[in-house]
Amino acid sequence: MTPALLILLAVGAPSGTPEWSALQRRLAQDRLRVRFLRREELTIKQGIRELDREMKKTDKRIDTLADEADRTRDRIEELDRRITSIENRMGNLRETVGRRAAAMLRLRRTNLATILDHAVTPGDARRLEERLERVIAFDADLIRNVRDTSVQERDARDTLEAELTKLQETTDALEQENIDAALLREERAALLDAVAKERRQSGRLLADLLRASRRLKQELGVVRGARPAPERAEGGFSAQKGRLPWPVTGTVESIFGKTVDTVSGMVMVQRGIDIRAPQSALIRNVFDGRVAFAGRVEGLGRVLIVEHEGFHSIYAHLESFQVRKGQTVGQYQVLGFVGDSDSTKGAHLYFELREGREAVDPMTWLSS
């Protein structure tokens, strides 16, 4: 049985690791979410298209209201002219009534016998009677005309007030339709922007998780660190990209970048990698350097930090240290032992590389 197989049996096959399972669950959820958001976006776009069609209908109604308002103004102008004409007629009628009233007053003061004296013959008397009847009929018509004209004036003024009220209601309806349409369009547009933005963000996250899933799938069942690393390149740490030895022999369970928390299912940013290895397995230094820190860090347990010419390698969850702070250490030197200090997933090594203050992907620096 090969050493690699022995390591794999000791560590356990990673195909069913919590990290892998959590990532697959989150991928399934995010796929559904992206599809939902895409459908939601299409639904909102369809709603906006329908709204645009309704807006066109509203525009037509608004045009109709505007035409009606113009016609109402024309009717009001016509009513103004009618009222002016009626007022002129009323003035003339009042003047005529005044003259007739004065004539009737003079007639009452004249002795009827004096009037009849002028009727020499019966024909004269009959003609005089007819004239008096015509005068009385004319006065009666005059009074009715004054009364009817007053009614017309009152009706015209009532119609004018009704038309003015209708014009105001039409104007208010026109303004309200404009306001409602503008607000609805603005709300739909804002909602579309929000959903589209969330869909793009979810799509980018899904793409990141898919890449992470493919990378993690490539690591399933692969034992790292069992083979010797290539010869170190000339130069310092920066010249060793892709040539560094693995700090421990084991399987990668969590990779650098986007990852999914096994408990909460939340997407997190992993600044290093988790390497499953047996309890107390040896941890070796990846390159010459000096121990910058050896102590406990909350959440990471026992931590060692080795400084390498502007780079730092970080080793966490150790069982114990084999070196001390300030000590110069060489490549392959044993730094400590794999443990589970402050670990929620049992014995493993958390390994991180930093260039200055920025975390870099260890997989691109370690040998394949």
C-alpha positions in Angstrom: 0.0 0.0 0.0 1.4 3.4 -1.1 2.1 6.2 1.4 -0.4 8.4 -0.3 -3.1 5.7 0.1 -2.2 5.3 3.8 -2.5 9.1 4.3 -5.9 9.1 2.5 -7.2 6.3 4.7 -5.9 8.1 7.8 -7.5 11.4 6.8 -10.7 10.1 5.3 -12.0 10.5 1.8 -13.2 14.1 1.3 -16.1 13.5 -1.1 -18.5 13.8 1.7 -16.9 16.7 3.6 -19.1 19.3 5.2 -17.5 22.0 3.2 -18.3 20.3 -0.1 -21.9 19.5 1.0 -22.4 23.1 2.2 -21.1 24.5 -1.1 -23.4 22.2 -3.1 -26.4 23.2 -1.0 -25.6 26.9 -1.4 -25.0 26.5 -5.1 -28.4 24.9 -5.5 -30.0 27.7 -3.5 -28.2 30.4 -5.5 -29.1 28.8 -8.8 -32.8 28.9 -7.8 -32.4 32.5 -6.6 -30.8 33.6 -9.8 -33.6 31.9 -11.8 -36.2 33.5 -9.6 -34.6 37.0 -9.9 -34.4 36.5 -13.7 -38.1 35.6 -13.8 -38.9 38.5 -11.5 -36.9 40.9 -13.7 -38.8 39.6 -16.8 -42.1 40.0 -15.0 -41.3 43.6 -14.0 -40.2 44.4 -17.5 -43.4 42.9 -18.8 -45.3 45.0 -16.2 -43.4 48.1 -17.4 -44.3 47.3 -21.0 -48.0 47.0 -20.0 -47.7 50.2 -18.0 -46.3 51.9 -21.1 -49.3 50.7 -23.0 -51.6 51.9 -20.3 -49.7 55.2 -20.3 -50.4 55.6 -24.0 -54.1 55.1 -23.2 -53.8 57.5 -20.4 -52.1 60.0 -22.7 -55.1 59.6 -25.1 -57.5 60.2 -22.2 -55.5 63.2 -21.1 -55.7 64.5 -24.6 -59.4 63.9 -24.6 -59.7 65.8 -21.2 -57.6 68.6 -22.6 -60.0 68.8 -25.7 -63.0 68.7 -23.4 -61.4 71.5 -21.3 -61.0 73.6 -24.4 -64.6 72.9 -25.4 -65.7 73.9 -21.9 -63.8 77.2 -22.2 -65.5 77.8 -25.5 -68.9 77.1 -23.9 -68.0 79.4 -21.0 -67.1 82.2 -23.5 -70.4 81.6 -25.3 -72.2 81.8 -22.0 -70.5 85.0 -21.2 -71.6 86.4 -24.5 -75.2 85.2 -23.9 -75.3 86.7 -20.5 -74.0 90.0 -21.9 -76.8 89.9 -24.5 -79.3 89.0 -21.9 -78.2 91.8 -19.7 -78.5 94.2 -22.6 -82.0 92.9 -23.4 -82.9 93.3 -19.7 -81.7 96.9 -19.8 -83.9 97.6 -22.9 -86.9 95.8 -21.3 -86.5 97.7 -18.1 -86.4 101.0 -20.1 -89.5 100.0 -22.0 -91.3 98.9 -18.9 -90.5 102.2 -17.3 -92.0 104.1 -20.3 -95.1 101.9 -20.2 -95.4 102.3 -16.5 -95.3 106.1 -16.9 -97.9 106.0 -19.7 -100.2 103.8 -17.6 -99.8 106.2 -14.7 -100.9 109.1 -17.0 -103.7 107.0 -18.3 -105.0 106.4 -14.8 -105.0 110.1 -14.1 -107.1 110.9 -17.2 -110.8 110.8 -16.8 -112.3 108.0 -18.8 -115.2 110.2 -19.9 -112.7 112.6 -21.4 -111.3 109.8 -23.5 -114.7 108.6 -24.5 -115.7 112.1 -25.6 -113.3 111.8 -28.4 -115.3 108.8 -29.7 -117.9 110.5 -31.9 -119.3 107.4 -33.4 -119.8 103.9 -32.3 -117.0 102.9 -34.6 -114.7 105.3 -32.9 -115.6 103.8 -29.6 -115.0 100.3 -30.9 -111.6 101.3 -32.3 -110.7 103.0 -29.0 -111.6 99.8 -27.2 -109.4 97.7 -29.5 -106.5 100.1 -29.0 -106.9 99.8 -25.2 -107.0 96.0 -25.5 -103.8 96.0 -27.6 -102.1 98.3 -25.1 -103.1 95.9 -22.3 -101.9 92.8 -24.2 -98.6 94.5 -25.1 -98.0 95.3 -21.5 -98.8 91.7 -20.5 -96.4 90.4 -23.1 -93.8 92.8 -21.9 -94.1 91.6 -18.3 -93.9 88.0 -19.4 -90.8 88.8 -21.5 -89.1 90.4 -18.6 -89.9 87.4 -16.4 -88.7 84.9 -19.0 -85.6 86.8 -19.7 -84.8 86.9 -15.9 -85.2 83.1 -15.8 -82.9 82.7 -18.8 -80.3 84.9 -17.2 -80.5 82.8 -14.0 -80.3 79.5 -15.9 -77.4 80.8 -17.9 -75.5 81.7 -14.8 -76.2 78.3 -13.2 -74.9 76.6 -16.4 -71.8 78.8 -16.2 -71.1 77.8 -12.7 -71.7 74.1 -13.6 -69.3 74.4 -16.5 -66.7 76.1 -14.4 -67.0 73.3 -11.8 -66.7 70.7 -14.5 -63.6 72.4 -15.9 -62.0 72.4 -12.5 -62.8 68.8 -12.0 -61.4 68.0 -15.5 -58.2 69.9 -14.8 -57.8 68.2 -11.4 -58.3 64.7 -13.0 -55.8 65.6 -15.7 -53.2 66.6 -13.2 -53.8 63.6 -11.0 -53.5 61.1 -13.9 -50.2 62.7 -14.8 -49.0 62.5 -11.2 -50.2 58.8 -10.7 -48.6 57.7 -14.0 -45.3 59.4 -13.2 -45.2 57.9 -9.7 -46.0 54.4 -11.0 -43.4 54.5 -13.7 -40.8 55.8 -11.3 -41.7 53.0 -8.8 -41.5 50.3 -11.5 -38.2 51.6 -12.8 -36.7 51.7 -9.3 -37.9 48.2 -8.6 -36.5 46.9 -11.9 -33.1 48.6 -11.1 -33.1 47.0 -7.6 -34.0 43.5 -8.9 -31.5 43.7 -11.8 -28.8 44.8 -9.5 -29.5 41.9 -7.1 -29.7 39.5 -10.0 -26.3 40.7 -11.3 -24.8 40.4 -7.8 -26.3 36.9 -7.3 -25.0 35.9 -10.7 -21.5 37.0 -9.9 -21.7 35.2 -6.6 -23.0 32.1 -8.3 -20.1 32.3 -10.8 -17.6 32.6 -8.0 -19.1 29.7 -6.1 -19.2 27.6 -9.3 -15.5 28.3 -9.8 -14.8 27.4 -6.2 -16.9 24.2 -6.6 -14.8 23.2 -9.6 -11.6 23.9 -7.8 -12.7 22.0 -4.7 -13.9 19.1 -6.8 -10.5 18.8 -8.4 -9.1 18.4 -4.8 -11.5 15.7 -3.8 -9.5 12.6 -3.0 -6.2 14.2 -3.9 -3.5 13.8 -1.3 -1.2 16.9 -1.2 2.4 16.9 0.1 3.1 13.2 -0.4 5.5 13.9 -3.2 8.7 15.9 -3.0 8.5 19.5 -4.0 10.6 20.7 -7.0 14.0 22.1 -6.5 13.8 25.6 -5.1 14.5 28.3 -7.6 17.3 30.8 -7.4 16.3 33.9 -5.5 14.2 34.6 -2.5 10.6 33.8 -1.6 9.1 35.7 -4.5 10.9 33.4 -7.0 9.3 30.2 -5.5 5.8 30.6 -6.9 4.5 27.1 -7.7 7.6 25.4 -6.1 6.9 25.7 -2.3 6.6 22.4 -0.4 3.3 21.6 1.3 3.4 22.3 5.1 1.7 19.0 5.8 0.5 15.9 4.0 -3.2 15.8 3.6 -6.3 16.7 1.6 -7.6 20.2 0.9 -11.1 20.7 2.2 -11.5 24.4 1.9 -9.9 26.6 -0.7 -8.9 30.2 -0.9 -11.6 32.8 -1.8 -15.4 32.4 -1.7 -16.5 29.5 0.5 -19.7 28.5 2.4 -20.0 28.2 6.1 -20.9 24.7 7.0 -23.3 25.8 9.8 -25.0 29.0 8.6 -24.7 28.4 4.9 -23.5 32.0 4.5 -20.9 32.8 1.9 -17.6 33.8 3.4 -14.2 34.9 2.2 -11.5 32.3 3.0 -8.0 33.9 3.2 -6.2 30.6 3.3 -6.8 26.8 2.9 -7.9 24.1 5.2 -5.8 20.9 5.0 -7.2 17.8 6.6 -4.4 15.8 8.3 -4.1 13.4 11.2 -3.8 14.6 14.7 -0.1 15.3 15.7 1.1 15.1 12.0 4.3 17.1 11.4 4.0 20.7 10.1 7.0 21.8 8.2 8.2 25.3 7.2 7.6 26.2 3.5 10.6 28.5 3.2 13.5 30.0 5.1 12.5 32.7 7.5 12.1 33.9 11.1 9.2 33.1 13.5 7.4 36.4 14.0 4.6 35.0 16.2 3.9 31.9 18.3 0.9 32.1 20.5 -2.9 31.8 20.6 -5.4 33.7 18.5 -9.1 33.6 19.2 -10.8 31.4 16.6 -7.5 30.1 15.2 -6.1 28.4 18.4 -2.4 28.0 18.5 -0.9 30.0 15.6 2.6 30.3 14.2 3.6 33.1 11.8 6.9 32.9 9.9 8.3 36.0 8.1 10.0 35.4 4.7 11.4 38.6 3.0 8.1 40.6 2.8 5.9 37.5 2.8 4.4 35.7 5.8 3.2 32.1 6.1 0.6 31.4 8.8 -0.1 28.0 10.4 -3.2 27.7 12.7 -5.0 25.2 15.0 -1.7 23.6 16.0 -1.5 21.0 18.7 1.8 22.4 19.9 4.9 24.4 18.8 8.3 23.1 18.0 9.8 26.6 17.6 9.7 29.9 19.4 9.2 33.5 18.5 12.3 35.2 17.0 13.9 31.8 16.0 15.4 31.5 12.5 13.9 28.5 10.7 14.9 26.8 7.5 12.8 25.3 4.8 11.3 21.9 5.7 12.1 22.5 9.4 9.4 21.1 11.8 7.4 24.0 13.2 4.8 22.0 15.2 2.1 19.5 15.1 -1.4 19.3 13.6 -4.1 19.8 16.2 -7.7 21.0 16.7 -7.2 24.0 19.0 -10.2 26.3 18.6 -11.3 24.2 15.7 -14.9 23.4 14.9 -14.0 20.7 12.4 -11.5 18.5 14.2 -7.8 18.1 13.5 -6.6 20.0 10.5 -4.1 22.8 9.5 -5.3 26.2 8.4 -2.5 27.6 6.1 -2.3 31.1 4.8 0.2 33.2 2.8 0.4 36.9 2.8 2.3 39.3 0.6 2.7 42.3 2.8 -0.8 42.7 4.3 -2.6 41.1 1.4 -3.6 37.4 1.5 -2.7 35.4 -1.6 -3.9 32.1 -2.8 -1.6 29.4 -1.3 -2.5 26.9 -4.0 -0.7 29.1 -6.6 2.5 29.0 -4.5 2.6 25.4 -3.4 3.8 22.7 -5.7 1.3 20.7 -7.6 
